[in-house]
Amino acid sequence: MFLVRGMYVPYCIVFLTAWSFVVLFVKWRKLAFQRKSLRHLVIPQESDFVLSSTTVEEVINNVYATVDDPKYFTLYNRITVALSNLRNLGRVTDVDDILRSQAEHDESVMETSYALLRSFVWAIPVLGFIGTVLGLSQAIGGFGSVLETADDISQIKDSLQDVTGGLATAFETTLQALVAALLIQLTLAFLKKSEEEFLDECQAYCAKHIVNRLRIMPFEQTVEE
């Protein structure tokens, strides 16, 4: 019916909805993959192990032994950036600040990644209203043609069936758009909450296994002074 009436709006709604759910599915799979990094401990678990500029190389080697390229993992990227700074500059006190900075950067990247989906959630209902307006204009135009050409009441009744059918189809466009936008928004909110929880878990991991293991060795303290 929409093709007959020349209405392309519902197909745009379906396209944007499908695009949104594909993006959400890919993000969900990536999040599930990222969560696996929390299961691995790259810090030696000996109770007497101390993380300092002299032992940082061992931890970095453990990271690269776990994954080929840490930059593709949020957690491992945080760790390697912070520990590389410790290895190069030897300043233990900077590690916590770098980890916090990386955490803020990751949160910003996560927020930005939802910009396209938020625009779709806004655009889909607008497309629905546009489709309704187009449908109403065509239906009203058809009603005017009926009044001009019909000779008796029976012809008007038959023609009005097509007009009312067009009105129903026009309002269905808005309904479909609102339902699609609602489903996308709910899925987006659930996934975003899961990503925020993952980032919090990464921060807790770094605090427990990195920051709590940091120690300033005597010669390092002398250099800093």
Secondary structure as UniProt FT lines:
FT   TURN            2..6
FT   HELIX           9..35
FT   HELIX           36..39
FT   TURN            47..48
FT   TURN            53..55
FT   HELIX           56..66
FT   HELIX           70..72
FT   HELIX           74..89
FT   HELIX           93..113
FT   HELIX           115..149
FT   HELIX           153..209
FT   HELIX           211..213
FT   HELIX           218..224
//
